[in-house]
Amino acid sequence: MAEVRWLDSDEQDTWRAYLEGTRLLIQALDRQLETDSGVSFTDYELLVHLSEAPGRRMRMRDLADATFSSRSGVTRAVTRLEAAGWVRRVECDDDRRGMHAELTAAGARKLADTAPGHVAAVRQHMIDQLSAEERAAIRSSLGRMRDGLRPGPGPGPGRPAEPGE
């Protein structure tokens, strides 16, 4: 077994700042959405993905993948959104066992009404706290981290970097 490379104090401070900052940001955004619009952060994210999908429709499993959620979690969320009239389920034409979630006109209106407050909160709690250089550094570093963790070609968990990468 390889020896553990413990985090030094700089690395530990970096890790803790990232972890605590991310958790606090998501909590603040969730609170704003719930208070102002009665929508959870998770439900808002689902509505956004559906609004950006072709035909405002996504297969349920693809929606789970896009939101890094479990299929059962997306099923429960879609059930809530369906009860609110913001999403409807549609059978897949090519596979009768599969289901699509589709954004309704009421869901599109809810998203349009909710988005300005959410964007203002994102600005307040993140964007306006950072300089252009800091935003570029975050895009670069978290982009590399994201790309290394995503399944697929290229380096990532269990996949060594190719020569020249």
Rosetta blueprint (number, residue, H / E / L):
1 M L
2 A L
3 E L
4 V L
5 R L
6 W L
7 L L
8 D L
9 S H
10 D H
11 E H
12 Q H
13 D H
14 T H
15 W H
16 R H
17 A H
18 Y H
19 L H
20 E H
21 G H
22 T H
23 R H
24 L H
25 L H
26 I H
27 Q H
28 A H
29 L H
30 D H
31 R H
32 Q H
33 L H
34 E H
35 T H
36 D H
37 S H
38 G L
39 V L
40 S L
41 F H
42 T H
43 D H
44 Y H
45 E H
46 L H
47 L H
48 V H
49 H H
50 L H
51 S H
52 E H
53 A L
54 P H
55 G H
56 R H
57 R E
58 M E
59 R E
60 M H
61 R H
62 D H
63 L H
64 A H
65 D H
66 A H
67 T L
68 F L
69 S L
70 S L
71 R H
72 S H
73 G H
74 V H
75 T H
76 R H
77 A H
78 V H
79 T H
80 R H
81 L H
82 E H
83 A H
84 A L
85 G L
86 W L
87 V E
88 R E
89 R E
90 V E
91 E E
92 C L
93 D L
94 D L
95 D L
96 R L
97 R L
98 G L
99 M E
100 H E
101 A E
102 E E
103 L E
104 T L
105 A H
106 A H
107 G H
108 A H
109 R H
110 K H
111 L H
112 A H
113 D H
114 T H
115 A H
116 P H
117 G H
118 H H
119 V H
120 A H
121 A H
122 V H
123 R H
124 Q H
125 H H
126 M L
127 I H
128 D H
129 Q H
130 L L
131 S L
132 A H
133 E H
134 E H
135 R H
136 A H
137 A H
138 I H
139 R H
140 S H
141 S H
142 L H
143 G H
144 R H
145 M H
146 R H
147 D H
148 G H
149 L H
150 R L
151 P L
152 G L
153 P L
154 G L
155 P L
156 G E
157 P L
158 G L
159 R E
160 P L
161 A L
162 E L
163 P L
164 G L
165 E L
